[in-house]
């Protein structure tokens, strides 16, 4: 297949600002790794027996990948998107069975002296397959079949990575819901995801029971679901009299339930569940009578929310590992555990706080030099930035990530008539944003510790290679589209 643009034109048209930001982040990450791993016996930045030296090898090979990606034909990327995705799915399945147990996770393939994490590269292939699907001629985000197909693309690797016990990496795939929203998915779907997170937190945050029978968190969740369901329908009733019917019916059921409670205390969240069940039945019957889909969609929302709330306890106790449960409890303030699950975050916050405004200077961080923060060169690399470079340095790093994400998103927006390039760009920006938000959030203690790297900063070849490949595929696609426009 003939190339759609010459290498010279690609290198001339590739976005220089994105490359500059990428280089600054990679160099900053390398110095941060050196600061996090440095000890007084270490003599050279280029000691390849140390992690900094190894990171230089990963960086050098990442630059080679970036260069080669700018040379290959753009069609080789797009046409075989599904093939890359299928091969990576097979590799994820194999990894579940052959990967050794490393810190409770089976997500690393050991290849001699190297360890590769397929889940990192799966984000790239999933983004390509997702862009390919949504940009195919005739595909529209309409109808249950098309939505199910779009969700399947990223839920399959999500589930496989969960089976590898890498919940943090799995959650990143959900960032592609943002792409669906940008491409036309109703906002209620994305808002429902936010509701699920809020209901989960409320159910765990308020475990106290009223008279030892009614969990406060569950009762609050049920009341919120009821109010949201009624508000969703307030503007959409075929007849306004229906609202009065619902309110009267709710009052009657609540009165009966409270009367029973006076005689025999029971879980009041079950009362709210019964009220919501009656409301759902009312909506379904009216949906059938008026042939109005809005009733069915609202009923489905209520059913899914109630089902999720009642599954929170099972999901928390039986699906999550004990260390994951403790991390969530520490984040929500339900446990302190400064010597256990809360130790990393506590030491990280001490390190960042001790940096002050200007920081202690490169290699002068006491928390990092004395190795108080575990995983300080991987998942907790940002604490090294905070201690050595202070608030100002941290702000610069966050600003660079912000500029990169916004730049990629704006570049994607320009490709109105090139659906594959546009949607893939959205995927890149969304995945980067999710990684940066969660990683920095967990380091400063506002999110649970779920163990995902900070792009271009955290030590490791898999993460650096995957993000470099992801970014430079987009730069290649963007440059070839610019070349096509220039030729017109």
Secondary structure, 3 states (H helix, E strand, C coil): CCCCCCHHHHHHHCCHHHHHHHHHHHHHHHHHHHHHHCCCCCCCCCCCCCHHHHHHHHHHHHHHHHHHHHHCCHHHHHHCHHHHHHHHHHHHHHHHHHCCCECCECCCEEECCEEECHHHHHHHHHHHHHHHHHHCCCCCCCCHHHHHHHHHHHHHHHHHHHHCCCHHHHHHHHHHHHHHHHCCCCHHHHHHHHHHHHHHHHHHHCCCEECCCEEHHHHHHHHHHHHHHHHHHHCCCCCCHHHHHHHHHHHHHHHHHHHHHHHCCCCHHHHHHHHHHHHHHHHHHHHHHHCCHHHHHHHHHHHHHHHHHHHHHHHHHHHCCHHHHHHHHHHCCCCCCCCCCCHHHHHHHHHHHHCCCCCCCCCCCHHHHCCCCCCCCCCCHHHHHHHHHHHHHHHHHHHHHHHHHHHHHHHHHCCCCCHHHHHHHHHHHHHHHHHHHHHHHHHCCCCCCCCCCCCCCCCCHHHHHHHHHHHHHHHHHHHHHHHHHHHC
